Amino acid sequence: TGFIHSLKSQSDWILECRILWSDSSLHYIWGRGRVFLDDTGTPSRMLGVVGDITARYEADKQLREREALLNVATRVARLGGWTVRLPEVDIHWSDAVCAIHDVPAGTRPGLEEALNFYQGVSRERIYDAFAQCIEHGTAFDIELELISRSGKLVWIRSIGEAEYNGNGDIVAVRGALQDISERKRIESSLTQSEA
């Protein structure tokens, strides 16, 4: 039908379809073509390319399935990723990290805005850990308190490590952030029970 429409409308065509081969295997085909007109404006020929994109289709399907599993794991574990690109200190938060901070998905805070979620000792600890990672490549794994945008106290585990370029320079710090508030609540209840 794509060819017929292309001939009638004298337009280019793009085709993606499934084909069952003689060995009963299912293949995904992609094609693209163009209609050429003669001197009278009548379609005279059509040129195009067609290719088997089954491998790409299957790879895309596997990627979608992995992303779905990762999204489930991220939601259940309340775990997200973050990146700080250097030297411009360009901060990227995953949607899960945004949710932990109670900010809209896609929020890209500045350094001061990101640090303002932490108060007192927690602010000092994250600042020092980050500075050591930038300057010396020292990885960190620390537990901190933050105050979310809605004013909720959240215990988090922050893990970070340096990323190097080919010259051995630190060009980014990447890591993960996990909401561990429930674990902290249980630990506190156990401590009170033991006391």
N, C-alpha and C positions, 0 to 999 in steps of 0.2 A: 504493500500500500504506500510505503514511503516513495518508491520509484514512481508510481502512478501519480501521486500528488506532485512530485517534483516535475514530472513531465507537463502536467496540466498547469502548474503555477510558474513553470520555468525557473525554479529556484534550486539552490543547492540542497542536498539531502544528507542527513546523518541517521544512521541505523544502528540499533543495538537490539539483539534478539537471542533467543535460545534455539539451538538446533540439536535434534537427536541424531547421532551418527549411526551408521549401519551396525556398529558393535554395541549399540544400546547405551553408549556413553553420552552424557549431556554436555554440550559445549556452548560457550557464550561468544557471540560474534559481534564485531563492531565494524561499521563501514561508513565511508563518507564519499560523496560524489558530486559532480557538477553536470548540469545540462548545457550543451552547446547548441546554439542556433545557427541556421544557415542564413544566407543573404536575405531571405524573405521573412525571417523571424520565426521560422518553424523549427522546433527541436529536431536536430539531425543526429546527434550522438550524445552519449553520456559516458563520462570517464569517472573512475573512482577506485578506491582501495578498500579491501576487506581483510580483516585479520581475526585470528582466534585469540580472544582475551580471557580464556578460561582461567589461566594461571593467575592473572591479575584479579579477576573476579573472586577466586577462591582466597587469595591473599587478603583482599579487602574484607571478605566475609570473616576470616579468622581475626583480623584486626578489630572489626566491630565486636566480635564475641569477647575478645580479650579486654577491650575497653569497657564493655558491659560488666565483666567480672571485676575489673579494677574499680569501677564506680560503686559496685556493691561493697567491695572490701573497704573502700575509702569511706563510704557512708556508715558502715557498721563499726569500723575501727575509729571513726572520727579522726582521720589522718589525711593530711594534705601536704603538698610540696610547695617549695618556694625557691626563688632564685634572686640573687642580687648581682647584677652585672657591674663590673668595675672598668674604669675608674669613675664612671658617671653615677654610680650608686643607683642604678635603675632597678627597682624592686618589682618582681612579678609574684603574685600569690595565686595558687589554685583556688577553685571555687570552694573547696573544703576549708582552706585556710581563711578565706573570706567569711565563711559561715561561722567559724570559731570566733572570729572577731566581731560578728554581728554587723558586717558591712555588706553591701550589694556585691554579687558575683562580678568579677572583672575589675574590682577596685585595685588601683595601682598606687599605693601610698608613697609619699616621700619618706626619707629616713626619719625625720623628726616625728612625723605622724605615726609611723610604725613604732617608734620608741615610746611614744606617749601612751600606748596601751599598757606599758609596764610602769610600776611605781616602786620607789624605794630600792631595796636590796635587789629585787628582780631586775629593775632597770639597769643597775650597776653591773650585775652578772651578765646580762645579755650583751651589753655594750662592750664589756671587757672580753667576753668570749669571741664576739664578732671581730673586735680589733686584733686579737691574737691570730685569728684565722686569716684575716687580710694581710697582716704584716709577716707572719711566720708560717702560715699554712697549718696551724694547729686546729685539728678537728675538735668539735665539742658535742657533748650530749648532756644537757642540763634540764632540770625541772624548775619551772618558774610559775609565778602568778601573773595573770594579766586581768585588766578590767575591760570587758567588751564595750562596744559602742553603746549598748543598751544599759550598761552599768552592772553587768553580771560578772562576778568573780569566777575566773576560769583557771584551773590548773592545767598547764601544758608541759609537754616534753618537747624540747627543741633540739634537733640534731643538725649539725652543719659540717661541711667540709669544703676545702678549697678546690677550685678547678684551675688547671694550668694550661697555658698555650704551649706551642712547640719549643719556645725559648725558655721555658721554665718559669715564666711570669704568672702570677695569680691574676686571672681575668674575671673570676666570678666566685661566689660562694653559693653553694646549693645545699638544700636540706629538706627536712620534713618537720612538720609540726603536728602533734597529736594532743587531743583533748583527753586528759587523764583525770578529770574532775571526779568521775565516779569511783575510780580506783582510790583516789585520795580520801573520798568520803568513807569508803569501806575500811581503809586503813585507820582512819580516825575513830570509827565506831569500834573496831577491834581493840584499839589502844584503850578506849574508855571502858570497854567491857573487862579487859584484863585488869585495869586499875580498880 
